[in-house]
């Protein structure tokens, strides 16, 4: 070990993009690096590498256990390690902060409080007291989720593709009160996938998803539609990192740091999506928002033109409005997967209900409203020939259905931008 700045990091086989360095930079002043190691390199790196603390991700959460000199009670009970600490004598402690992360996520939705400090503490509940909990998946994340839920007094039913309880017969558990997705299903870039239809479970009190990208998986969006409390994995990600940082530092950290970091990350990751009538000023406002927030600005129509090599009027002429709408949905399917962008949409995107989950999954949707007599018409195929008052009458409820909030754009664009930023803040 070097004698300088404490060195920590994330250990995995293929890491790609990770928010962990950003989270840990907010928590403490130590170096936090990404360590991609093959299985052949793993043992030597864990035993002899130059590190003080490590977070461990798939597929090594069980693999590293034999390299630990001792395990925390939580890690031993779960049989999974996601945090390693090199002690002063050089020995290695294996711990599990995923349990703390999931417990924080669970409590945030069901308001059970944060009275426990470890999953091995007695809850005073017997198995099944709180009812039946379905856990989708049986991998590493599922094992942790199951342990936490059992400690909370749930009767836990793991669901897998080929097990006794599988996706074909999951409907027999219609009395479930909680459902947790502990699989990567629906995670970027395979957005939109979900393992089951929540309408089979009329007694659900909450739906949780350990996936954090997109912010709202297809499973979570269905829960929203059904009025079921739901939450995604970002809070779990931040909470487990917060607890790992305490272990690395050997001291307590302020609990409010979790919420602050989560809010900051959520804001950074979310798209700001502008909808509204053709000519309402979406493009101008989007460009100014992007400049103020230093984010990429994309125009759905412009991206579609690049993709097909034709202008919007040409697409309308050759394929009609129906052909254009199909192409528009496909481009929104790709753009909606992005994170942290400003997106200006075409005025008619709200006419297809299937576009809503594509925009909502990672975005806050803002309706830009403007009086019809002020709407620009030039270069807009439908606006040139349409009765805009009638178009607004038809589309108005659709804009209201899609929008998280509405901003009137009858003043200057700068004023409209400021209104949006105030609401987002």
HELIX and SHEET records of a PDB file:
HELIX    1   1 UNK A   20  UNK A   27  1                                   8    
HELIX    2   2 UNK A   39  UNK A   48  1                                  10    
HELIX    3   3 UNK A   63  UNK A   67  5                                   5    
HELIX    4   4 UNK A   73  UNK A   78  1                                   6    
HELIX    5   5 UNK A   98  UNK A  110  1                                  13    
HELIX    6   6 UNK A  140  UNK A  151  1                                  12    
HELIX    7   7 UNK A  170  UNK A  173  5                                   4    
HELIX    8   8 UNK A  198  UNK A  200  5                                   3    
HELIX    9   9 UNK A  218  UNK A  225  1                                   8    
HELIX   10  10 UNK A  234  UNK A  249  1                                  16    
HELIX   11  11 UNK A  256  UNK A  269  1                                  14    
HELIX   12  12 UNK A  282  UNK A  293  1                                  12    
HELIX   13  13 UNK A  300  UNK A  308  1                                   9    
HELIX   14  14 UNK A  312  UNK A  335  1                                  24    
HELIX   15  15 UNK A  349  UNK A  351  5                                   3    
HELIX   16  16 UNK A  354  UNK A  360  1                                   7    
HELIX   17  17 UNK A  372  UNK A  374  5                                   3    
HELIX   18  18 UNK A  381  UNK A  385  1                                   5    
HELIX   19  19 UNK A  388  UNK A  402  1                                  15    
HELIX   20  20 UNK A  413  UNK A  424  1                                  12    
SHEET    1   A 6 UNK A  31  UNK A  36  0                                        
SHEET    2   A 6 UNK A   7  UNK A  12  1                                        
SHEET    3   A 6 UNK A  53  UNK A  56  1                                        
SHEET    4   A 6 UNK A  83  UNK A  86 -1                                        
SHEET    5   A 6 UNK A  92  UNK A  95 -1                                        
SHEET    6   A 6 UNK A  70  UNK A  71  1                                        
SHEET    1   B 5 UNK A 154  UNK A 159  0                                        
SHEET    2   B 5 UNK A 131  UNK A 136  1                                        
SHEET    3   B 5 UNK A 178  UNK A 181  1                                        
SHEET    4   B 5 UNK A 206  UNK A 209  1                                        
SHEET    5   B 5 UNK A 229  UNK A 231  1                                        
SHEET    1   C 5 UNK A 297  UNK A 299  0                                        
SHEET    2   C 5 UNK A 342  UNK A 344  1                                        
SHEET    3   C 5 UNK A 271  UNK A 275  1                                        
SHEET    4   C 5 UNK A 363  UNK A 369  1                                        
SHEET    5   C 5 UNK A 405  UNK A 408  1                                        
END                                                                             
